[in-house]
Amino acid sequence: MGLFSFLTQELAIDLGTANTLIIHKDKVVVDEPSIIALEKATGNVIAIGKEAMQMFGKENEGIKTIRPLKDGVIADFQAAEHMIRGMIKMINQKQRWISPQLKMVICIPSGITEVEKRAVKDSAERSGAKEVYLIHEPMAAAVGIGIDVVQPQGNMIIDIGGGTTEIAIIALGGIVCDESIRVAGDEFNLDIVEFMRREHNLLIGERTAEKIKIHIGSALQELDNPPEDYPVFGRDLMTGIPKQIMVSYSEVARSLDKSVMKIEEAILRALEQSPPELSADILANGIWLTGGGALLRGLDKRISAKTKLRISIAEDPLRAVVRGTGIALRNIGKFKFLMTA
């Protein structure tokens, strides 16, 4: 460590569609929903993260909530900048007497375009970063799981986040073939909203759909240890009156079926592109699941039945990507070849 190393703050950031995580000094110091609340008249920031999420769907005419990322990429440039800046302030609350220079490693979807990469980098730089490196999510997830990515050994990673599902076959420190589809947690929520409207004439919001997914979400209609039915509150579309119904996990599994099928098809496409030598490695090593979508009940069994391969869920799948980003930041000399500056 240099004499003035305290003047540089190193941050590993998983800038996700649903949640943003930041690692500083090997600790997750920020784990907040990727959402910001603004005052409509002035554009001033009212709340960021959990506070803004509590306002989501409940705004009055003077407040608007924005999710700056859509499908894994920045959709609202200015809101993203405010959000990143606000989350960095959460870390630096006790150090306001000095503004350290920021060095960031940010993970990005593998299917991102050059324009979208530029947007991520510009947002980070305008938030105060002096050095910005980008690393692909499947590669960061592999490092976070503990895979030695530089070995001549094929490994398959499926990272199911909020906006995208990233599927990649990795060997020799690079992505050999990948599939990135915009079907993930947010799409699951919309499926549940649509199902409740169609089957129960009940209008619910995305936050309620998220709660349903967490409590009783399933990829299979028959589970060995099924969760109990879950009470759902919404507005009756026939009468306009608020009401409560009980929903079972098998109903949620039916609502998610089409989206899960799209993920299965993308996995099969990635396997079809795989060179034969790497196919042999994947048969031996199996497939790793990371991201919040990995927690969907029965998803590992369903993918295993479809591919006839062993499926392993990463330990703490929600943080695998940011953990890998943090390792890459800590060993930037070793992993620099994985990043784009």
C-alpha positions in Angstrom: 0.0 0.0 0.0 1.4 3.4 -0.9 1.6 6.4 1.4 -1.4 8.1 -0.2 -3.4 4.9 -0.9 -6.1 6.2 1.5 -6.8 8.9 -1.1 -8.0 6.2 -3.5 -11.2 4.3 -2.9 -11.5 1.0 -4.7 -15.1 -0.2 -5.4 -16.4 -3.3 -7.0 -19.9 -2.7 -8.3 -22.6 -5.1 -9.5 -24.9 -2.6 -11.2 -28.0 -4.8 -11.5 -31.5 -4.1 -12.9 -33.1 -5.1 -9.6 -30.3 -4.6 -7.1 -27.0 -2.8 -6.9 -24.2 -4.2 -4.7 -20.9 -2.5 -3.8 -17.9 -4.1 -2.3 -15.3 -2.0 -0.5 -12.3 -3.5 1.4 -13.7 -7.0 0.8 -17.0 -6.3 2.4 -20.4 -5.8 0.8 -21.1 -2.2 2.0 -24.1 -1.4 -0.2 -26.9 -3.8 -1.1 -29.8 -1.7 -2.3 -32.6 -1.9 -4.9 -31.7 -0.1 -8.1 -34.3 2.6 -7.8 -34.4 6.3 -7.2 -37.2 8.7 -6.2 -37.1 12.3 -7.6 -39.2 15.4 -7.0 -41.0 16.0 -10.3 -40.9 19.8 -10.2 -37.2 20.2 -9.4 -35.6 16.9 -10.3 -34.0 16.7 -6.8 -33.3 13.3 -5.3 -35.7 12.4 -2.5 -34.6 8.8 -1.8 -32.4 6.0 -3.2 -32.5 2.2 -2.8 -34.7 0.7 0.0 -36.4 4.1 0.8 -37.2 4.7 -2.8 -38.5 1.1 -3.2 -41.0 1.7 -0.4 -42.4 4.6 -2.5 -42.6 2.5 -5.7 -46.2 2.2 -6.9 -47.4 4.6 -4.2 -46.2 7.9 -5.7 -48.3 11.1 -5.5 -48.2 13.6 -8.4 -45.2 15.4 -7.0 -42.9 12.3 -6.8 -41.7 9.9 -9.5 -39.7 6.7 -9.0 -37.3 5.6 -11.7 -35.5 2.3 -12.2 -32.5 3.6 -14.2 -31.6 0.1 -15.5 -33.7 -2.0 -17.9 -32.8 -5.4 -19.2 -29.4 -5.1 -17.7 -28.4 -1.8 -19.3 -28.8 1.9 -18.4 -32.1 3.2 -19.7 -32.0 6.6 -17.9 -28.5 8.1 -17.9 -29.1 10.9 -15.5 -31.0 8.8 -13.0 -28.3 6.2 -13.1 -25.6 8.8 -12.4 -27.7 10.2 -9.4 -28.2 6.6 -8.1 -24.5 5.6 -8.3 -23.4 8.9 -6.7 -26.0 8.4 -3.9 -24.9 4.9 -3.2 -21.2 5.9 -3.0 -22.2 8.6 -0.5 -23.7 5.8 1.7 -20.2 4.4 2.0 -18.5 7.8 2.6 -20.9 9.2 5.2 -18.2 9.1 7.9 -15.5 10.5 5.6 -17.0 13.8 4.3 -13.9 15.8 5.1 -12.2 14.3 2.1 -13.3 13.1 -1.3 -11.1 10.1 -2.3 -10.4 9.3 -5.9 -12.5 6.4 -7.1 -11.3 3.3 -8.9 -14.2 1.1 -10.0 -14.7 -2.4 -11.5 -18.3 -2.7 -12.8 -19.8 -5.9 -14.1 -21.9 -5.8 -17.3 -24.0 -8.3 -19.3 -22.1 -10.3 -21.9 -24.6 -9.3 -24.6 -24.1 -5.6 -24.1 -23.4 -3.3 -27.1 -20.5 -0.8 -27.3 -22.9 2.1 -26.9 -24.4 0.5 -23.7 -20.8 -0.1 -22.4 -20.0 3.6 -23.0 -23.2 4.6 -21.1 -22.1 2.5 -18.0 -18.6 4.0 -18.2 -19.8 7.6 -18.6 -22.2 7.2 -15.7 -19.4 5.9 -13.4 -17.0 8.7 -14.5 -19.6 11.4 -14.0 -20.2 10.0 -10.5 -16.6 10.7 -9.7 -14.6 7.6 -10.9 -11.1 8.3 -12.1 -10.5 4.7 -13.3 -13.3 2.5 -14.6 -12.9 -1.2 -15.6 -15.7 -3.4 -17.0 -16.0 -7.1 -16.5 -18.6 -9.5 -18.0 -21.1 -10.9 -15.5 -20.6 -14.6 -16.3 -16.8 -14.2 -15.9 -17.3 -12.3 -12.6 -19.7 -15.0 -11.4 -17.2 -17.8 -12.3 -14.5 -16.0 -10.3 -16.9 -15.5 -7.4 -17.8 -19.2 -7.3 -14.1 -20.0 -7.1 -13.6 -21.4 -10.6 -10.0 -21.0 -12.0 -11.0 -19.3 -15.2 -7.6 -19.4 -16.8 -7.4 -23.2 -16.9 -7.9 -25.1 -20.2 -11.1 -26.4 -18.7 -14.7 -25.7 -19.8 -17.2 -24.4 -17.3 -20.8 -23.3 -18.0 -22.3 -20.4 -16.0 -26.0 -19.4 -16.0 -26.5 -16.0 -14.2 -30.2 -15.2 -13.9 -30.5 -11.6 -12.7 -33.3 -9.0 -12.7 -33.2 -8.0 -16.4 -31.1 -10.6 -18.2 -30.1 -14.2 -18.1 -26.5 -14.6 -19.0 -25.3 -18.0 -20.2 -21.6 -18.5 -21.0 -19.2 -21.3 -21.5 -15.8 -20.2 -20.2 -12.3 -21.6 -20.8 -8.7 -20.2 -20.8 -9.8 -16.9 -19.3 -12.3 -16.0 -22.0 -16.0 -16.6 -23.0 -16.0 -19.2 -25.8 -19.7 -19.0 -26.5 -22.6 -17.2 -24.8 -26.3 -16.4 -24.9 -27.8 -13.3 -23.3 -31.6 -13.1 -23.2 -33.8 -10.4 -21.7 -35.9 -12.9 -19.7 -35.2 -12.9 -16.0 -36.6 -11.8 -12.6 -38.5 -8.7 -14.0 -40.1 -10.8 -16.7 -41.1 -13.4 -14.0 -42.8 -10.6 -12.1 -44.8 -9.4 -15.2 -45.8 -13.0 -15.8 -47.3 -13.2 -12.3 -49.1 -9.8 -12.7 -50.6 -11.0 -16.0 -51.6 -14.4 -14.6 -53.4 -12.9 -11.6 -55.3 -10.5 -13.9 -56.2 -13.3 -16.3 -57.0 -16.1 -13.9 -58.3 -14.3 -10.8 -59.5 -10.9 -12.2 -57.1 -9.4 -9.6 -54.9 -6.4 -10.4 -51.6 -6.4 -8.5 -48.4 -4.3 -8.7 -44.9 -5.4 -9.5 -43.8 -5.2 -5.8 -46.6 -7.7 -4.9 -45.6 -9.9 -7.8 -42.0 -9.9 -6.5 -43.2 -10.9 -3.0 -45.2 -13.8 -4.5 -42.2 -14.9 -6.5 -40.0 -14.9 -3.4 -42.5 -16.7 -1.1 -44.0 -19.3 -3.4 -42.2 -18.9 -6.8 -41.5 -22.3 -8.5 -40.3 -23.6 -11.8 -42.1 -27.0 -11.2 -45.8 -27.7 -10.6 -44.9 -30.5 -8.2 -42.3 -30.0 -5.4 -41.1 -32.4 -2.8 -41.3 -29.6 0.0 -44.0 -27.3 -1.3 -44.5 -23.9 0.4 -47.8 -23.0 1.9 -50.4 -21.0 -0.1 -49.7 -17.3 0.0 -52.2 -14.5 0.7 -52.3 -11.9 -2.2 -53.9 -8.5 -1.9 -55.0 -6.6 -4.9 -58.0 -4.8 -6.6 -60.9 -6.8 -8.0 -61.2 -5.9 -11.7 -64.9 -6.7 -11.7 -66.0 -4.6 -8.7 -63.0 -2.2 -8.2 -62.9 -3.2 -4.5 -59.7 -4.4 -2.8 -59.7 -8.1 -2.0 -57.5 -10.9 -0.8 -57.1 -14.4 -2.3 -54.9 -17.4 -1.5 -52.5 -18.5 -4.3 -50.6 -21.8 -4.5 -47.0 -22.4 -5.8 -48.3 -24.6 -8.6 -50.3 -21.6 -10.0 -47.2 -19.5 -9.9 -45.3 -22.3 -11.7 -47.9 -22.3 -14.5 -47.5 -18.5 -14.8 -43.7 -18.7 -15.1 -43.7 -21.7 -17.5 -43.2 -19.8 -20.8 -40.4 -17.7 -19.5 -38.6 -20.7 -17.9 -38.9 -22.4 -21.3 -37.2 -19.5 -23.0 -34.3 -19.8 -20.6 -34.1 -23.6 -21.3 -34.0 -22.9 -25.0 -31.2 -20.4 -24.6 -29.2 -22.9 -22.5 -29.6 -25.5 -25.3 -28.5 -23.0 -27.9 -25.3 -22.3 -25.9 -24.6 -26.0 -25.5 -25.1 -26.5 -29.3 -22.4 -23.8 -30.0 -19.9 -25.5 -27.6 -16.8 -27.1 -29.1 -16.8 -30.9 -28.5 -13.8 -30.8 -26.1 -15.6 -28.3 -23.9 -18.8 -30.3 -24.1 -16.9 -33.2 -22.5 -15.7 -30.8 -19.7 -19.3 -29.6 -19.1 -20.5 -33.1 -18.9 -17.9 -33.8 -16.2 -18.3 -30.4 -14.3 -22.0 -29.8 -14.8 -23.6 -26.3 -14.9 -23.4 -23.5 -12.3 -26.5 -21.4 -11.5 -26.0 -17.9 -10.0 -28.1 -14.7 -9.6 -31.4 -14.2 -7.8 -33.2 -16.5 -10.4 -31.1 -19.4 -9.1 -33.3 -19.3 -5.9 -36.5 -20.1 -7.9 -37.7 -23.4 -6.4 -37.2 -26.5 -8.7 -35.3 -24.5 -11.4 -32.2 -26.6 -11.0 -34.2 -29.9 -11.3 -36.0 -28.6 -14.3 -32.8 -27.5 -16.2 -31.2 -30.8 -15.2 -34.1 -32.8 -16.6 -33.9 -30.8 -19.9 -30.1 -31.0 -20.4 -29.4 -34.3 -18.6 -26.5 -32.5 -16.9 -25.7 -31.9 -13.2 -26.8 -28.5 -12.0 -25.1 -26.8 -9.0 -26.5 -23.7 -7.3 -23.7 -21.3 -6.2 -23.3 -20.6 -2.5 -25.0 -17.2 -1.9 -26.0 -16.9 -5.6 -27.2 -13.3 -5.2 -23.7 -12.2 -4.4 -21.6 -14.4 -6.6 -21.2 -11.8 -9.3 -20.2 -8.9 -7.0 -17.9 -11.3 -5.0 -16.1 -12.1 -8.3 -16.0 -8.5 -9.2 -14.4 -7.8 -5.8 -11.8 -10.5 -6.3 -10.9 -9.1 -9.8 -10.5 -5.6 -8.3 -8.3 -6.9 -5.4 -6.1 -8.8 -7.9 -6.4 -6.4 -10.8 -2.9 -7.3 -12.1 -3.9 -11.0 -12.4 -7.4 -10.4 -13.8 -6.8 -7.3 -16.0 -7.0 -9.4 -19.1 -10.7 -10.2 -18.2 -11.6 -6.5 -18.2 -12.1 -3.7 -20.6 -10.9 -0.2 -19.6 
